[in-house]
C-alpha cells in the first residue's frame, strides 16, 4: 500500500522532529542530526509503499546525518536489511569500519542489526529497500559478506538493479496491486542476481574448484530427501547462481541433476536390499528418497540397475532366505 508523508502537515519548527519520527517508524530507530541547516529551514519529502516481502521508500531532505547506535539496536524486535540507492546528491556510509562514497546510481547493503552511519553533505534523494532477514537469506547464504561495500552504478548488474528501482520509486504511487506483486518479484530476482554474482567471485577466491564440488556434493547428500533439491535450491544455499553450479560441475562425469538422481537411487537400492525395510512399500521408499512418484523412480531404477525395483527386492529377499 502506497503512503505519502508530506512534511507540510507539521509547523516549520517541528518538521525535522516529525521527519525523525517517520524514519524510526518506516526504517529503524536512529539518531538524525541536521548539518549546517537551521531547524526552521529544514525541508524534505518521504513516500513509501509495501510490496509484501519488500518495503520501498523514497526520501529526500536537506543535509543531515543518520546514526544507528547500539542503544537503538538494543530495542530491536526484528532486523531487516536495508538496500540504499543514491538517486541524487551524494552520501557517505559507514558500517563495520568500512566507509564508502555513494554517488547517483550506486547502492549499499546494510543490516539494521549492527550500528551504521549515513552522512548527506547537501540536499539529496535516496531510495531504500527494506528486505526481511529471511528473504535476504533466501537470496544469499551469507549476505553479511557484502555489508558496507559499494555496489557501483558502473557495474552492469548493479546498474541494472539501480535503474529499475529508480523507475519503480517514480511510479510507485500509481502501481496497481497486481503490478506491485510483479515488481517485487523482479526486484528480488535482480537483487539476488547482483549479490550472487558478487558472492561467486568471493567464493571462487576462497575455495578451489575441487573443494567447491565437494562442498556441493556434501550439501546434496545431506538433503537428498528434500524434493526441492536441485540446481536452484543448491545455488540459493551456496549463495551463487545456478549457472555457476552447472559451471563448477562441468568437470564431473555427471551433471548436477544426474548426480542427485544417482545418489537417490543408491539410497533406494540400499533400502530395497535391506530386510529392515520390508515393512515399507516401494512407493514409500521412493518418496522417502525425494522422488515425486513411484513411476519416476521405477524408470530411473530400471535404467541404472537394469531391473525393476520390485524384481530387485524379490531377488534380495530370496537371497536372504536361503
C-alpha positions as CSV (number, residue, x, y, z in Angstrom):
1,X,0.0,0.0,0.0
2,X,1.4,3.4,-1.1
3,X,1.6,6.2,1.5
4,X,2.9,9.8,1.2
5,X,4.2,11.7,4.2
6,X,4.2,15.4,3.4
7,X,6.2,17.3,6.0
8,X,4.0,20.3,5.5
9,X,1.5,18.8,7.9
10,X,3.8,20.0,10.7
11,X,4.8,23.5,11.6
12,X,8.2,24.6,10.2
13,X,9.9,24.4,13.6
14,X,8.5,20.9,14.1
15,X,9.2,19.3,10.7
16,X,12.6,17.9,11.5
17,X,11.3,16.1,14.6
18,X,8.3,14.8,12.5
19,X,10.7,13.6,9.9
20,X,12.9,11.9,12.5
21,X,9.9,10.0,13.9
22,X,9.0,8.8,10.4
23,X,12.5,7.5,9.9
24,X,12.2,5.5,13.2
25,X,8.8,4.1,12.1
26,X,9.5,3.3,8.5
27,X,13.1,2.2,8.6
28,X,14.6,1.6,12.0
29,X,15.2,3.7,15.2
30,X,18.2,6.0,14.8
31,X,19.5,9.5,15.6
32,X,19.1,12.2,12.9
33,X,21.0,15.4,13.1
34,X,21.0,18.4,10.8
35,X,24.1,19.6,9.0
36,X,24.6,23.3,8.6
37,X,20.8,23.8,8.4
38,X,18.5,25.7,10.8
39,X,15.6,23.7,12.0
40,X,13.1,26.2,10.6
41,X,14.8,25.8,7.1
42,X,14.6,22.0,7.0
43,X,12.7,20.6,4.1
44,X,12.1,17.2,2.7
45,X,9.9,14.5,1.1
46,X,9.1,10.9,2.1
47,X,6.9,8.4,0.4
48,X,6.7,4.6,0.8
49,X,4.9,1.5,-0.4
50,X,4.7,-2.0,1.0
51,X,5.0,-4.6,-1.8
52,X,4.8,-7.6,0.5
53,X,8.2,-9.1,1.3
54,X,9.8,-5.8,0.4
55,X,9.1,-2.3,1.5
56,X,10.4,0.5,-0.7
57,X,10.7,4.2,0.1
58,X,11.9,7.4,-1.5
59,X,13.4,10.0,0.8
60,X,15.0,13.4,0.2
61,X,15.9,16.2,2.6
62,X,18.3,18.9,3.5
63,X,21.8,17.8,4.6
64,X,21.8,15.6,7.7
65,X,23.5,12.6,9.4
66,X,21.8,9.4,10.4
67,X,23.4,7.3,13.2
68,X,22.1,3.9,14.2
69,X,23.8,3.0,17.5
70,X,24.0,0.1,19.9
71,X,21.3,1.7,22.1
72,X,18.9,1.7,19.2
73,X,19.7,-1.9,18.4
74,X,19.0,-3.0,22.0
75,X,15.3,-2.3,21.4
76,X,15.3,-4.4,18.2
77,X,12.3,-6.7,17.5
78,X,13.5,-7.7,14.0
79,X,16.5,-6.8,11.9
80,X,15.7,-6.2,8.2
81,X,18.4,-5.5,5.7
82,X,18.3,-2.1,4.0
83,X,19.5,-1.5,0.5
84,X,20.2,2.2,0.0
85,X,20.2,3.6,-3.5
86,X,21.6,7.1,-4.2
87,X,19.3,8.9,-6.6
88,X,20.6,12.5,-6.3
89,X,23.4,14.1,-4.5
90,X,26.0,12.1,-2.6
91,X,26.4,10.4,0.7
92,X,29.0,8.7,2.9
93,X,28.0,5.4,4.5
94,X,29.9,3.6,7.3
95,X,29.3,0.1,8.7
96,X,31.9,-2.4,10.1
97,X,34.5,0.3,9.8
98,X,34.1,0.5,6.0
99,X,33.3,4.0,4.7
100,X,32.1,4.3,1.2
101,X,31.2,7.2,-1.0
102,X,27.8,6.9,-2.9
103,X,27.0,8.9,-6.0
104,X,23.9,8.7,-8.1
105,X,23.3,5.1,-9.2
106,X,25.4,3.5,-6.5
107,X,23.9,1.5,-3.7
108,X,24.9,-0.3,-0.5
109,X,23.5,-3.2,1.5
110,X,23.4,-2.7,5.3
111,X,21.9,-4.5,8.2
112,X,19.8,-2.8,11.0
113,X,21.2,-5.4,13.4
114,X,24.5,-3.5,13.6
115,X,25.5,0.2,14.0
116,X,25.9,2.3,10.9
117,X,26.3,6.0,10.0
118,X,25.0,7.8,6.9
119,X,26.1,11.4,6.1
120,X,24.5,13.7,3.5
121,X,26.6,16.8,2.9
122,X,23.9,18.6,0.8
123,X,20.3,18.1,-0.5
124,X,19.8,14.6,-1.7
125,X,17.4,11.9,-2.8
126,X,17.7,8.2,-1.9
127,X,15.5,5.1,-2.3
128,X,15.6,2.5,0.3
129,X,14.5,-1.2,0.1
130,X,13.7,-2.9,3.4
131,X,14.1,-6.7,3.0
132,X,13.3,-9.1,5.8
133,X,16.2,-11.2,7.0
134,X,14.5,-14.4,5.9
135,X,14.0,-13.1,2.4
136,X,17.6,-11.9,2.2
137,X,18.9,-15.3,3.4
138,X,17.0,-17.0,0.6
139,X,18.8,-14.9,-1.9
140,X,22.3,-15.5,-0.4
141,X,23.6,-17.8,2.3
142,X,25.9,-15.1,3.7
143,X,24.6,-11.6,2.8
144,X,26.7,-10.1,5.6
145,X,29.7,-10.7,3.3
146,X,28.5,-7.7,1.2
147,X,27.8,-5.3,4.1
148,X,29.3,-1.9,3.8
149,X,30.6,-2.4,0.3
150,X,29.8,0.0,-2.6
151,X,27.7,-1.5,-5.4
152,X,28.7,0.9,-8.2
153,X,26.4,2.0,-11.0
154,X,29.2,1.3,-13.4
155,X,28.9,-2.4,-12.7
156,X,26.4,-3.8,-15.3
157,X,24.4,-5.9,-12.8
158,X,24.4,-3.2,-10.1
159,X,23.5,-0.5,-12.6
160,X,20.5,-2.6,-13.9
161,X,19.1,-3.1,-10.5
162,X,19.6,0.6,-9.6
163,X,17.9,1.8,-12.7
164,X,15.0,-0.5,-12.2
165,X,14.5,0.6,-8.6
166,X,14.8,4.3,-9.6
167,X,12.0,3.7,-12.2
168,X,9.8,2.0,-9.6
169,X,10.0,4.7,-7.0
170,X,9.0,7.3,-9.6
171,X,5.8,5.3,-10.4
172,X,5.0,3.6,-7.1
173,X,2.2,6.0,-6.3
174,X,0.2,4.7,-9.3
175,X,1.1,1.0,-9.2
176,X,-2.0,-1.3,-9.0
177,X,-1.7,-4.3,-6.6
178,X,-1.2,-7.0,-9.3
179,X,1.7,-5.0,-10.8
180,X,3.2,-4.4,-7.4
181,X,3.5,-8.1,-6.9
182,X,5.3,-8.5,-10.2
183,X,7.6,-5.5,-9.3
184,X,8.5,-7.1,-6.0
185,X,9.4,-10.4,-7.8
186,X,11.6,-8.5,-10.3
187,X,13.3,-6.5,-7.6
188,X,14.2,-9.7,-5.6
189,X,15.3,-11.5,-8.7
190,X,17.6,-8.7,-9.7
191,X,18.9,-8.2,-6.2
192,X,19.5,-12.0,-5.9
193,X,21.4,-11.8,-9.2
194,X,23.6,-9.0,-8.0
195,X,24.6,-10.4,-4.7
196,X,25.0,-13.9,-6.1
197,X,27.3,-12.6,-8.9
198,X,29.4,-10.9,-6.3
199,X,29.2,-13.9,-4.0
200,X,30.6,-16.1,-6.8
201,X,33.7,-14.0,-7.1
202,X,34.2,-14.1,-3.3
203,X,33.7,-17.9,-3.1
204,X,36.0,-18.6,-6.1
205,X,38.9,-17.0,-4.3
206,X,38.2,-18.8,-1.1
207,X,37.8,-22.4,-2.4
208,X,39.4,-24.3,-5.2
209,X,37.1,-25.8,-7.9
210,X,37.6,-29.3,-6.4
211,X,36.7,-28.0,-2.9
212,X,33.6,-26.3,-4.2
213,X,32.5,-29.5,-5.9
214,X,32.9,-31.4,-2.7
215,X,31.0,-28.8,-0.8
216,X,28.1,-29.1,-3.2
217,X,28.2,-32.9,-3.1
218,X,28.1,-32.8,0.7
219,X,25.1,-30.5,0.6
220,X,23.4,-32.8,-1.9
221,X,24.0,-35.9,0.3
222,X,22.6,-34.0,3.3
223,X,19.4,-33.0,1.5
224,X,18.5,-36.0,-0.8
225,X,15.1,-36.4,0.9
226,X,14.1,-32.9,0.1
227,X,12.0,-33.0,-3.1
228,X,13.0,-29.4,-3.9
229,X,16.7,-30.4,-4.2
230,X,18.1,-29.3,-7.5
231,X,20.4,-26.7,-9.0
232,X,18.2,-23.8,-7.9
233,X,18.0,-24.9,-4.2
234,X,21.7,-25.6,-4.2
235,X,22.5,-22.2,-5.7
236,X,20.4,-20.5,-3.1
237,X,22.1,-22.3,-0.2
238,X,25.6,-21.7,-1.6
239,X,25.0,-18.0,-2.4
240,X,25.8,-18.4,-6.1
241,X,23.8,-18.6,-9.4
242,X,22.5,-21.8,-10.9
243,X,24.7,-21.1,-13.9
244,X,27.7,-21.2,-11.6
245,X,26.7,-24.5,-10.1
246,X,26.5,-26.0,-13.6
247,X,29.8,-24.5,-14.5
248,X,31.6,-25.9,-11.4
249,X,30.1,-29.4,-12.1
250,X,31.1,-29.4,-15.7
251,X,34.3,-31.2,-14.9
252,X,32.3,-34.1,-13.3
253,X,31.2,-37.3,-15.0
254,X,27.6,-36.5,-14.3
255,X,25.6,-33.3,-14.3
256,X,24.2,-31.9,-11.0
257,X,20.7,-33.3,-11.8
258,X,22.0,-36.8,-12.7
259,X,24.3,-36.9,-9.7
260,X,21.3,-36.2,-7.4
261,X,19.2,-38.9,-9.1
262,X,22.1,-41.4,-8.8
263,X,22.5,-40.7,-5.1
264,X,18.8,-41.1,-4.6
265,X,18.7,-44.4,-6.5
266,X,21.6,-45.6,-4.3
267,X,19.5,-44.9,-1.3
268,X,16.5,-46.7,-2.7
269,X,18.8,-49.7,-3.7
270,X,20.1,-50.0,-0.1
271,X,16.6,-49.9,1.4
272,X,15.2,-52.4,-1.1
273,X,18.0,-54.8,-0.3
274,X,17.8,-54.4,3.5
275,X,15.4,-56.7,5.4
276,X,14.7,-54.0,8.0
277,X,12.8,-52.0,5.2
278,X,10.5,-54.9,4.4
279,X,7.5,-53.2,6.0
280,X,7.8,-50.2,3.6
281,X,6.2,-50.3,0.2
282,X,8.3,-49.4,-2.9
283,X,6.3,-46.2,-3.2
284,X,7.2,-45.2,0.4
285,X,10.8,-45.9,-0.3
286,X,10.7,-43.8,-3.5
287,X,9.1,-40.9,-1.6
288,X,11.5,-41.3,1.3
289,X,14.4,-40.6,-1.1
290,X,12.9,-37.5,-2.7
291,X,11.3,-38.9,-5.8
292,X,7.9,-37.4,-6.7
293,X,6.2,-40.7,-7.5
294,X,6.8,-44.4,-8.0
295,X,6.8,-44.3,-11.8
296,X,9.6,-41.8,-11.9
297,X,11.7,-43.9,-9.5
298,X,10.9,-47.1,-11.3
299,X,12.1,-45.8,-14.7
300,X,15.3,-44.4,-13.2
301,X,16.0,-47.5,-11.2
302,X,15.5,-49.8,-14.2
303,X,17.8,-47.6,-16.3
304,X,20.6,-47.7,-13.6
305,X,20.3,-51.3,-12.3
306,X,18.8,-53.0,-15.4
307,X,15.8,-54.4,-13.5
308,X,12.6,-53.1,-11.9
309,X,12.8,-52.3,-8.2
310,X,10.1,-54.9,-7.5
311,X,12.3,-57.6,-9.2
312,X,15.4,-56.4,-7.3
313,X,13.5,-56.6,-4.0
314,X,12.2,-60.1,-4.7
315,X,15.7,-61.3,-5.6
316,X,17.1,-59.7,-2.4
317,X,14.5,-61.4,-0.3
318,X,15.1,-64.7,-1.9
319,X,18.9,-64.5,-1.2
320,X,18.4,-63.6,2.4
321,X,16.0,-66.6,3.0
322,X,18.4,-69.2,1.6
